């Protein structure tokens, strides 16, 4: 045992001696000179400048190691070695080559310009393997974002003279990686089909040719998790959670199987709704008047959010600049109820220090700034900030709008930071289609919604149809004189073939000057002046004597006034709310036509259940001549789109001897329509509807033996299908008149088909 210990001590001593000798060999002494070898393009002094150890320094292992790492870190060299010889340091380097040119081969779906913008290596840049591998990853990421997970990228290096290389990225794009199936685990109360309609990601189907929603996108999957959560919480499932969202890639990398595992939990109803008011002169009664949540309703987080905004607005209108509305929910899991307590108190006194706008390279700052309901120096108000964001998004100039509150220079100051991502606002459209009213048609249009980045809108369009052709030019300045006043003008020329209904052709050429401004958030008022020349020509010799008397050219000089009130939840596809308008026209300030015309209309939308939407509409109109009869071109003509089941101008006063429509001096129309899904996937965007239309038109004092003007009620019942297709909107209505006159013109099927691409 003792001999073993002696052997260990001897070996340890030998090791320490050897280590000491090696250390002495690498350290000690002074560096006499640094000699650089192997350089071709790089100056030796440049190499020395990167080194930690310099002539006159003491040799140490630490300095040598740091110098070696520093040289490698420059990325200039493929290999570096440092040796000590006769008091000198010999630095031998192998320079990395310079890239002569970069090429991409095999890419069809992504062009060279986009790939070049994503890669860091450029011509005349030093080549390194690390940079090449990073660029390969960037290219693969780009393909995966476009749904091509089977893509491969192989970098090839071609050696040239003078230590230069050509770099070629050989790309195999592979097939688009699509979503083969979407499954849900844990859903009891909602079917897989319903949840598939809720999320944005879709299964691959032939009809999604123009959509990318069936391509795998991790960011979209994350978004869908939140969409599912919001859907369930708004349906009363307050305990809902998404446990996992797993995407499984098939071995051939062509398809994904997407599985959401969820936990619905119980469905809750609203229990009690209470208030805690901490502001002077503010009572519960003031708050209850605007709260629409009632005990017994299904609990909805969206309803709570809307109530917070409504309460903030009503309290702010009472003079409280700093308001803090906080909902406190108390869950009764035993009875499946949620009690809601709205706590209304004074918020922190914070003022807007400044508003910063970023990302608008083309759009002027003022275009964004004028949409704000807050200005520098105002008391900060979260409700106004949310409304400001909505107004900026409503401009339609940006793909993304982010509004954040950032701490200011003092605790009572805040900075509002707005970051936008601009999108194209100009468009060139070509179109073709068919409508029962105008026949086959072709149109072309050029528009720009953000002219020169000033928010101005300009449009030029032309439509050529078998029964009507039109040319329009318009310009709109949304903030005339730096105020929230919309001003603009229109130039137009319209030619119409009315031979079938009234035995003549017409042409209208003119201009329209208009101005409009908001009275409240929902109410707008407008004024306009129209100067129009109308010509009635090509009158059939067998036409009504009343039509023959209208032949020729007249000049219209008209001032118009309008009010428009909009309380719809969505302007394009409304499901709730209503919209109403009032229009007054006075002609006779110059020109040939003299009349006073009034019309009003309203439409109400109500969501019966889910996608079952009831809409009720009505309109009234009346025109009275001032010292003269009202001419045909200014009268009311109904039928076609506004009274289905009847042809264009198919209802109203008519010369029965010639069958010409003469138009009415008053009209009324009403419609009830129930829209419903047809059981097809939601992305088809195909809906059915049933409707009932009623209406009539007449002349207060019509003379003549051949005039039929019963002024009686007409009505029709029908059904139809509407499809927002990739080729444009398509609508088919089938209607049957149930109340009509013998001389009315009937049209049982009406088709509208159009597209722009």
C-alpha positions in Angstrom: 0.0 0.0 0.0 2.8 2.4 0.9 4.7 1.5 -2.4 1.5 2.5 -4.3 1.4 5.9 -2.7 5.1 6.5 -3.5 4.4 5.7 -7.2 1.5 8.2 -7.2 3.7 10.9 -5.7 6.4 10.3 -8.3 3.9 10.5 -11.2 2.4 13.7 -9.8 5.8 15.2 -9.6 6.6 14.3 -13.2 3.3 15.9 -14.4 3.9 19.1 -12.5 7.4 19.4 -13.9 6.2 18.9 -17.4 3.4 21.4 -17.0 5.9 23.9 -15.6 8.2 23.4 -18.6 5.3 23.8 -21.1 4.1 27.0 -19.3 7.6 28.4 -19.5 7.8 27.6 -23.2 4.6 29.6 -23.8 5.1 32.5 -21.4 7.9 34.7 -20.4 10.1 36.9 -22.5 9.2 39.9 -24.6 7.7 39.9 -28.1 10.4 41.3 -30.5 8.2 41.5 -33.6 4.9 40.2 -35.1 5.4 38.8 -38.6 2.3 38.2 -40.7 2.3 35.6 -43.5 -0.3 34.4 -46.0 -2.1 37.6 -46.7 -3.2 38.5 -50.2 -5.7 41.4 -50.0 -5.4 42.4 -46.4 -2.6 44.7 -45.2 -0.3 43.1 -42.5 -0.8 46.1 -40.3 -4.6 45.4 -40.4 -4.0 41.9 -39.1 -1.7 43.2 -36.3 -4.4 45.8 -35.3 -6.8 43.0 -34.5 -4.3 41.3 -32.2 -4.2 41.7 -28.4 -0.4 41.0 -28.1 1.9 43.6 -29.7 5.7 44.1 -30.1 7.2 44.9 -26.7 4.5 42.9 -24.8 5.3 40.0 -22.6 4.6 36.5 -24.0 1.5 35.0 -22.1 -0.8 32.2 -23.0 -3.9 34.4 -22.3 -2.8 37.1 -24.8 -2.0 34.6 -27.5 -5.5 32.9 -27.0 -7.3 36.3 -27.1 -5.4 37.4 -30.2 -6.3 34.1 -32.0 -10.0 34.5 -31.1 -10.0 38.2 -32.1 -8.6 37.3 -35.6 -11.2 34.5 -36.1 -13.9 36.9 -35.0 -13.3 39.3 -37.8 -14.6 36.8 -40.3 -11.8 37.6 -42.7 -9.9 34.4 -42.3 -10.7 30.7 -42.9 -7.7 29.6 -40.7 -5.2 31.3 -38.4 -2.2 29.9 -36.6 0.3 31.7 -34.3 3.8 30.4 -33.5 6.7 31.7 -31.5 10.1 31.7 -33.2 13.3 33.4 -31.9 11.4 36.0 -29.9 9.0 36.8 -32.8 5.4 35.8 -33.3 4.7 34.2 -36.7 1.0 34.8 -37.7 0.0 32.6 -40.6 -3.5 33.3 -42.1 -5.7 31.9 -44.8 -8.0 34.6 -46.1 -11.7 33.9 -46.7 -12.5 34.4 -50.4 -14.5 37.4 -51.8 -17.9 36.7 -53.3 -17.9 37.5 -57.0 -21.6 37.0 -57.6 -24.6 35.2 -56.0 -27.2 33.2 -58.0 -30.4 31.4 -57.2 -31.4 28.3 -59.2 -34.7 26.4 -59.1 -36.8 29.1 -57.5 -40.1 29.6 -59.3 -42.6 30.7 -56.5 -40.3 33.3 -54.9 -38.4 35.7 -57.2 -34.7 36.6 -57.0 -35.4 40.1 -55.7 -37.1 38.8 -52.5 -34.5 36.2 -51.9 -31.7 38.8 -52.3 -33.4 41.0 -49.8 -33.5 38.2 -47.2 -29.9 37.1 -47.5 -27.0 38.8 -45.8 -24.3 37.8 -48.3 -23.8 40.1 -51.2 -21.3 40.5 -54.1 -17.9 41.9 -52.9 -18.6 40.6 -49.4 -16.3 38.2 -47.6 -17.5 34.6 -47.8 -17.8 32.6 -44.6 -19.5 29.2 -44.0 -21.4 30.6 -41.0 -23.0 33.3 -43.1 -23.9 30.8 -45.8 -25.6 28.6 -43.3 -27.5 31.5 -41.8 -28.7 32.5 -45.3 -29.8 29.0 -46.0 -31.9 29.1 -42.8 -33.4 32.5 -43.9 -34.4 31.1 -47.3 -36.0 28.0 -45.7 -37.9 30.2 -43.3 -39.2 32.3 -46.2 -40.4 29.1 -48.0 -42.0 27.8 -44.8 -43.9 31.1 -44.4 -45.4 30.5 -47.8 -46.4 27.0 -46.8 -43.5 25.0 -48.4 -42.0 22.9 -45.7 -40.6 20.4 -48.2 -38.2 23.0 -49.7 -34.5 22.3 -49.6 -31.5 24.7 -50.2 -28.1 23.5 -51.2 -25.3 26.1 -51.4 -22.6 25.5 -54.0 -19.2 27.3 -54.2 -17.4 27.8 -57.5 -13.7 28.7 -57.0 -12.3 31.6 -59.2 -9.0 33.2 -59.6 -7.6 35.7 -57.1 -9.3 34.0 -54.1 -12.8 34.8 -55.4 -15.9 32.6 -55.5 -19.3 32.4 -57.1 -22.0 31.3 -54.7 -25.1 29.4 -56.0 -28.1 28.5 -53.9 -29.7 25.4 -55.5 -33.3 25.4 -54.4 -35.9 22.6 -54.6 -39.1 24.4 -53.7 -41.1 21.2 -53.2 -44.9 21.1 -53.0 -47.0 23.4 -50.9 -47.5 21.9 -47.5 -51.2 22.0 -46.9 -53.6 21.3 -44.1 -55.0 17.8 -44.8 -57.3 17.7 -41.8 -58.3 19.6 -38.7 -59.5 17.8 -35.7 -60.8 18.9 -32.3 -60.6 16.8 -29.1 -62.7 17.7 -26.1 -65.6 19.7 -27.8 -69.0 18.6 -26.6 -71.4 21.6 -27.3 -70.0 22.7 -30.7 -69.3 20.4 -33.6 -66.0 20.2 -35.5 -67.7 21.9 -38.4 -68.7 24.9 -36.4 -65.3 25.3 -34.8 -63.7 24.9 -38.3 -65.8 27.9 -39.4 -64.6 29.9 -36.4 -60.8 29.5 -36.9 -59.0 31.1 -39.9 -57.0 28.0 -40.8 -58.9 25.8 -43.2 -58.6 22.3 -44.7 -57.3 22.0 -48.2 -60.1 21.9 -50.8 -60.2 22.6 -54.5 -62.2 25.7 -54.1 -59.5 27.4 -52.0 -57.5 28.1 -55.1 -57.2 31.8 -54.4 -56.8 31.5 -50.6 -53.7 30.7 -48.4 -55.7 29.8 -45.4 -55.2 26.1 -46.1 -51.4 26.5 -46.0 -49.6 25.7 -42.7 -48.6 28.9 -40.9 -47.5 28.7 -37.2 -48.5 32.3 -36.6 -52.0 31.6 -37.9 -52.2 28.6 -35.6 -51.3 30.8 -32.6 -53.9 33.3 -33.7 -56.5 30.6 -34.0 -55.9 29.6 -30.4 -56.9 33.1 -29.4 -59.9 33.1 -31.8 -61.2 29.8 -30.2 -60.8 31.3 -26.7 -62.6 34.4 -27.6 -65.4 32.5 -29.3 -66.0 30.2 -26.3 -65.8 33.0 -23.7 -68.3 35.1 -25.7 -70.6 32.1 -25.7 -70.5 31.9 -21.9 -67.7 29.3 -21.4 -65.7 31.3 -18.9 -63.4 28.3 -18.0 -62.5 27.4 -21.5 -58.9 26.8 -22.4 -56.9 25.4 -25.4 -54.7 22.7 -23.9 -52.6 22.2 -27.1 -52.5 22.7 -30.8 -50.3 20.1 -32.5 -49.4 20.1 -36.1 -48.1 16.7 -37.4 -46.1 16.7 -40.7 -46.5 13.7 -42.9 -43.3 11.8 -43.7 -43.3 13.1 -47.3 -43.6 16.7 -45.9 -46.6 17.5 -48.1 -49.4 17.7 -45.6 -50.1 18.6 -42.0 -52.6 17.0 -39.6 -53.7 19.7 -37.2 -55.2 18.7 -33.8 -56.7 21.1 -31.2 -57.2 19.7 -27.7 -59.6 21.9 -25.8 -61.5 21.9 -22.5 -64.8 23.6 -22.8 -65.8 23.7 -19.2 -69.3 24.7 -18.0 -71.4 27.4 -19.6 -72.2 30.4 -17.4 -75.1 32.8 -17.3 -75.0 36.3 -15.8 -76.0 36.4 -12.2 -76.1 39.8 -10.5 -74.9 43.0 -12.1 -73.7 45.5 -9.4 -71.9 48.8 -9.4 -69.3 50.4 -7.1 -69.2 54.1 -7.8 -66.3 56.1 -6.4 -66.9 59.4 -8.1 -68.8 62.4 -6.7 -72.2 63.3 -8.2 -72.3 59.9 -10.1 -75.0 57.4 -9.2 -75.8 53.8 -10.2 -78.8 55.1 -12.1 -76.4 57.1 -14.4 -74.6 53.8 -15.2 -77.6 51.5 -15.5 -79.0 53.5 -18.3 -76.2 52.4 -20.7 -75.6 48.8 -19.5 -77.4 46.3 -21.6 -76.2 43.2 -19.7 -79.1 41.6 -17.9 -79.2 38.8 -15.3 -80.0 35.5 -17.0 -78.1 36.5 -20.2 -75.3 34.1 -21.3 -72.1 35.5 -20.1 -70.0 37.2 -22.8 -66.5 38.8 -22.4 -67.2 40.9 -25.5 -70.4 42.3 -23.9 -68.3 43.2 -20.8 -65.7 44.9 -23.0 -68.4 46.9 -24.8 -70.0 47.9 -21.5 -66.6 49.2 -20.2 -66.3 51.4 -23.2 -69.9 52.6 -22.9 -69.4 53.4 -19.2 -66.1 55.2 -19.9 -67.8 57.3 -22.5 -70.9 58.2 -20.4 -68.8 59.1 -17.4 -66.4 61.1 -19.5 -69.3 63.1 -21.0 -70.2 64.1 -17.4 -66.9 66.0 -17.1 -64.6 63.3 -15.6 -61.4 63.3 -17.6 -59.7 60.5 -15.6 -61.9 57.5 -15.4 -61.0 53.9 -14.5 -63.7 51.2 -15.1 -62.8 47.8 -13.9 -65.0 44.7 -14.1 -64.8 42.2 -11.3 -66.3 38.8 -12.0 -67.3 36.3 -9.3 -67.9 32.8 -10.6 -70.5 30.6 -8.9 -69.4 27.2 -10.3 -72.1 25.4 -8.4 -74.9 27.3 -10.1 -73.0 28.1 -13.3 -73.4 31.9 -12.9 -71.1 34.8 -13.1 -71.7 37.9 -11.0 -70.3 41.1 -12.5 -69.3 44.1 -10.5 -68.4 47.3 -12.4 -66.1 49.4 -10.3 -66.0 53.0 -11.5 -63.5 55.3 -10.0 -61.0 58.0 -10.7 -58.1 56.9 -12.8 -54.5 58.1 -12.5 -54.1 61.7 -13.7 -52.1 61.2 -16.9 -51.7 63.6 -19.8 -50.7 62.9 -23.4 -47.1 64.3 -23.8 -46.8 63.6 -27.5 -48.0 61.3 -30.3 -45.3 59.4 -32.2 -46.0 57.9 -35.7 -43.7 55.2 -37.2 -43.7 53.1 -40.3 -45.4 55.6 -42.7 -42.9 56.0 -45.4 -45.4 57.4 -47.9 -48.4 58.5 -45.9 -47.9 61.9 -44.3 -48.0 62.1 -40.5 -50.9 64.6 -40.6 -53.1 62.0 -42.4 -52.7 59.7 -39.4 -52.6 62.4 -36.7 -55.9 64.0 -37.7 -57.8 60.7 -37.1 -56.9 60.9 -33.4 -59.5 61.8 -30.9 -56.6 62.8 -28.6 -54.1 65.6 -29.0 -50.9 66.5 -27.1 -51.8 68.0 -23.8 -55.2 66.2 -23.5 -56.1 64.1 -20.5 -55.4 60.5 -21.5 -58.6 58.5 -22.2 -58.4 54.8 -23.1 -61.8 54.9 -24.8 -60.7 57.7 -27.1 -57.5 55.9 -27.8 -59.4 52.8 -28.9 -61.6 54.9 -31.1 -58.6 56.6 -32.6 -57.1 53.2 -33.6 -60.4 52.2 -35.2 -60.4 55.5 -37.2 -56.9 54.9 -38.4 -57.7 51.3 -39.4 -60.8 52.6 -41.2 -58.6 54.7 -43.5 -57.7 51.5 -45.4 -54.2 52.6 -45.9 -52.4 50.2 -43.6 -52.1 46.4 -43.3 -51.4 46.7 -39.6 -52.0 49.4 -37.0 -50.4 49.1 -33.5 -51.2 51.8 -30.9 -49.3 51.6 -27.6 -49.1 53.7 -24.5 -45.4 54.4 -23.5 -44.2 56.1 -20.3 -43.4 59.8 -20.8 -40.8 62.1 -19.3 -42.7 62.3 -16.0 -45.0 59.9 -14.0 -48.1 62.0 -15.1 -47.2 62.0 -18.8 -47.6 59.3 -21.4 -46.5 59.0 -25.0 -48.8 57.4 -27.6 -46.8 55.4 -30.0 -48.4 54.5 -33.3 -46.7 52.0 -35.6 -48.2 51.3 -39.0 -47.4 49.0 -42.0 -48.4 50.5 -45.2 -50.2 48.7 -48.1 -50.9 49.4 -51.7 -53.8 51.8 -52.0 -54.0 52.1 -55.8 -55.7 49.6 -58.0 -56.4 48.9 -61.6 -59.5 46.8 -62.2 -60.8 45.1 -65.2 -64.3 43.5 -65.1 -66.8 41.5 -67.0 -70.3 40.3 -66.0 -74.0 40.2 -66.6 -77.0 41.7 -65.0 -80.7 41.4 -65.9 -80.9 45.2 -65.8 -77.9 46.2 -67.9 -77.2 43.0 -69.8 -73.6 41.9 -70.6 -71.0 44.4 -69.3 -67.3 45.2 -69.3 -65.7 47.8 -67.1 -62.3 49.2 -66.3 -61.3 51.3 -63.3 -58.3 53.1 -61.9 -58.3 54.3 -58.3 -56.0 55.7 -55.7 -57.2 56.1 -52.1 -54.1 57.8 -50.7 -53.0 60.2 -53.5 -49.4 61.4 -52.9 -49.7 60.2 -49.3 -52.2 63.0 -48.5 -55.2 60.8 -48.0 -57.0 62.1 -51.0 -59.0 59.8 -53.2 -59.2 59.8 -57.0 -61.2 57.4 -59.3 -61.7 57.0 -63.0 -64.0 54.2 -64.2 -65.7 53.2 -67.4 -68.5 50.7 -68.0 -69.7 49.5 -71.3 -72.9 47.5 -71.3 -75.5 46.4 -73.8 -78.1 48.7 -72.2 -76.1 51.3 -70.3 -72.6 52.8 -70.6 -71.0 55.1 -68.1 -67.9 57.1 -67.6 -67.1 58.6 -64.2 -64.2 60.7 -62.7 -64.2 61.8 -59.1 -61.8 63.4 -56.6 -62.3 63.7 -52.8 -60.4 65.6 -50.2 -61.4 64.1 -46.8 -60.1 67.0 -44.7 -60.9 70.2 -46.6 -59.4 73.4 -45.2 -57.7 71.2 -42.5 -61.1 70.4 -41.0 -63.1 67.2 -40.8 -65.0 68.1 -43.9 -65.1 65.9 -46.9 -65.2 67.8 -50.2 -64.9 66.7 -53.8 -66.3 66.7 -57.3 -67.6 64.3 -59.9 -67.7 64.3 -63.7 -69.9 61.8 -65.4 -71.5 60.7 -68.7 -74.2 58.1 -68.9 -75.9 56.6 -71.9 -79.0 54.4 -71.3 -81.0 52.2 -73.7 -84.6 52.5 -72.4 -86.3 51.3 -75.6 -87.8 48.2 -74.0 -89.4 50.1 -71.1 -90.0 53.6 -72.4 -89.2 53.7 -76.2 -86.3 56.1 -76.0 -82.5 56.4 -75.3 -81.1 58.9 -72.9 -77.7 60.6 -72.3 -76.7 62.5 -69.2 -73.5 64.6 -68.9 -72.6 66.7 -65.9 -70.7 67.5 -62.8 -71.4 67.4 -59.1 -69.8 69.4 -56.3 -70.2 67.9 -52.8 -69.3 68.6 -49.2 -70.0 66.5 -46.1 -69.1 66.5 -42.4 -69.9 64.6 -39.3 -72.5 66.0 -36.9 -71.9 63.1 -34.4 -70.0 59.8 -34.6 -73.0 58.2 -36.3 -74.6 61.2 -38.1 -73.2 62.9 -41.3 -74.6 65.8 -43.2 -73.9 66.6 -46.8 -74.6 69.3 -49.4 -74.0 69.1 -53.1 -74.6 71.1 -56.4 -75.4 69.3 -59.6 -75.2 70.7 -63.1 -76.4 68.1 -65.7 -77.4 68.1 -69.3 -80.0 65.5 -70.2 -80.9 64.4 -73.7 -83.8 62.2 -74.7 -83.3 60.9 -78.2 -84.0 58.1 -80.7 -87.7 58.2 -79.6 -89.7 55.5 -81.3 -92.3 57.0 -83.7 -94.9 54.8 -82.0 -93.9 56.0 -78.6 -96.4 57.5 -76.1 -97.3 61.1 -76.8 -96.0 61.9 -73.3 -92.6 60.5 -74.3 -92.5 62.3 -77.6 -93.1 65.6 -75.8 -90.0 65.0 -73.7 -87.6 64.6 -76.6 -84.7 67.1 -76.7 -82.1 68.5 -74.4 -82.6 70.1 -71.0 -80.3 71.5 -68.4 -80.6 70.7 -64.7 -79.2 73.0 -62.0 -79.9 71.4 -58.6 -78.9 71.9 -54.9 -79.1 68.8 -52.7 -79.0 68.1 -48.9 -78.5 64.8 -47.2 -78.5 63.3 -43.7 -77.0 59.8 -43.1 -77.2 58.0 -39.8 -75.4 54.7 -39.4 -75.6 52.4 -36.3 -74.7 49.1 -38.1 -72.2 46.8 -36.5 -70.4 46.4 -39.9 -70.8 48.5 -43.0 -70.1 45.7 -45.5 -71.8 42.6 -43.8 -74.1 44.0 -41.1 -75.8 41.6 -38.7 -77.2 44.1 -36.2 -78.1 47.8 -36.1 -79.8 50.2 -38.5 -79.0 52.8 -41.1 -81.2 55.8 -42.2 -80.9 58.6 -44.7 -82.8 61.7 -45.8 -82.3 63.5 -49.1 -83.7 66.8 -50.4 -83.2 68.1 -53.9 -84.2 71.6 -55.1 -83.9 72.3 -58.9 -84.6 75.6 -60.5 -81.7 77.9 -59.6 -81.1 78.3 -63.3 -81.5 75.6 -65.9 -84.7 74.2 -67.5 -86.0 71.8 -64.8 -87.8 73.1 -61.7 -88.9 70.7 -58.9 -88.6 69.9 -55.2 -87.8 66.2 -54.5 -87.7 64.5 -51.1 -86.8 60.9 -50.3 -86.0 58.9 -47.1 -85.0 55.4 -46.5 -84.1 53.1 -43.5 -82.9 49.6 -43.0 -82.8 47.5 -39.8 -80.7 44.4 -39.2 -81.4 41.8 -36.5 -79.6 38.6 -35.7 -82.2 36.1 -34.9 -79.7 33.3 -34.0 -76.1 33.1 -35.1 -76.1 33.4 -38.9 -79.8 33.9 -39.3 -80.2 37.6 -40.1 -83.5 39.4 -40.5 -83.4 42.7 -42.4 -86.3 45.2 -42.7 -86.1 48.1 -45.1 -88.4 50.9 -46.3 -88.2 54.0 -48.5 -90.5 56.9 -49.4 -90.1 59.5 -52.2 -92.0 62.4 -53.6 -91.3 65.0 -56.3 -93.3 68.1 -57.1 -92.8 70.4 -60.1 -92.4 74.1 -59.5 -94.6 75.8 -62.1 -94.2 72.9 -64.6 -94.7 69.2 -65.0 -92.0 66.9 -63.7 -90.0 65.5 -66.7 -89.5 61.8 -67.3 -85.8 61.9 -66.4 -86.5 63.1 -62.9 -89.4 60.8 -62.0 -89.3 57.6 -59.9 -89.2 54.2 -61.7 -89.5 51.1 -59.6 -89.1 47.4 -60.4 -86.1 45.2 -60.9 -83.6 45.4 -58.0 -85.9 47.5 -55.8 -89.1 45.5 -56.3 -88.2 41.9 -57.2 -90.7 40.0 -59.3 -91.3 43.0 -61.6 -89.1 44.1 -64.5 -87.2 47.4 -64.6 -89.7 50.2 -64.6 -92.3 47.5 -64.6 -94.6 49.2 -62.0 -96.2 52.6 -62.1 -98.0 54.9 -64.6 -98.0 53.5 -68.1 -99.3 54.4 -71.5 -101.3 51.3 -72.3 -101.6 52.2 -76.0 -97.8 52.0 -76.4 -96.8 50.1 -73.3 -94.3 52.9 -72.3 -93.4 53.4 -68.6 -93.9 57.1 -67.7 -92.6 57.1 -64.1 -94.2 58.3 -60.9 -94.1 61.5 -58.8 -94.2 59.5 -55.6 -93.2 56.0 -54.6 -92.9 53.8 -51.5 -91.0 50.5 -51.2 -90.6 48.1 -48.3 -88.9 44.7 -48.0 -88.4 42.0 -45.4 -85.6 39.5 -46.0 -84.3 36.6 -43.9 -80.8 35.4 -44.8 -79.5 32.1 -43.7 -76.6 29.7 -44.2 -77.0 26.8 -46.6 -75.1 24.3 -44.5 -72.0 24.7 -46.6 -68.5 25.6 -45.2 -68.4 29.2 -44.1 -65.5 30.1 -46.4 -67.8 29.4 -49.4 -69.6 32.6 -48.4 -72.8 31.3 -50.0 -76.1 32.2 -48.3 -79.7 31.8 -49.1 -82.6 34.1 -48.4 -86.4 34.4 -48.6 -88.0 37.8 -49.0 -91.2 39.7 -49.4 -91.3 43.0 -51.3 -94.0 45.6 -51.5 -94.3 48.9 -53.2 -96.0 51.2 -55.6 -95.6 54.4 -57.6 -98.0 56.9 -59.2 -98.7 60.4 -60.3 -100.9 62.7 -58.2 -102.8 64.1 -61.1 -102.4 62.1 -64.3 -104.6 63.0 -67.3 -105.1 61.1 -70.5 -107.4 58.4 -71.6 -104.6 56.0 -72.4 -102.9 56.3 -69.0 -103.1 53.5 -66.5 -102.2 54.7 -63.0 -104.1 52.6 -60.4 -101.6 53.6 -57.6 -102.4 50.2 -56.1 -100.1 48.1 -53.8 -97.9 45.6 -55.5 -96.3 42.7 -53.6 -94.1 39.7 -54.4 -92.6 36.7 -52.5 -89.4 35.0 -53.4 -86.2 33.2 -52.6 -82.6 33.6 -53.7 -79.0 32.7 -53.3 -76.0 35.0 -52.9 -72.4 34.0 -53.4 -69.3 36.1 -52.8 -67.2 34.1 -55.2 -63.6 34.4 -56.2 -64.8 35.7 -59.5 -67.0 38.4 -58.0 -70.5 38.6 -56.4 -73.2 36.4 -57.9 -76.9 36.7 -57.0 -80.0 34.9 -58.3 -83.5 35.8 -57.1 -86.7 34.0 -58.1 -89.8 35.9 -57.2 -93.6 35.6 -57.9 -95.9 38.7 -57.8 -98.8 38.1 -55.5 -100.4 41.5 -56.0 -100.2 43.1 -59.4 -102.0 44.9 -62.2 -102.6 43.6 -65.6 -100.4 46.1 -67.3 -97.4 45.5 -65.0 -94.2 44.0 -66.5 -93.3 40.7 -64.7 -89.8 39.3 -64.2 -89.6 36.1 -62.2 -85.9 35.4 -62.4 -83.2 38.1 -61.8 -79.5 37.4 -62.2 -76.5 39.6 -61.3 -73.0 38.4 -62.0 -69.9 40.5 -62.1 -66.2 40.4 -61.4 -63.1 42.5 -61.2 -59.6 41.1 -61.5 
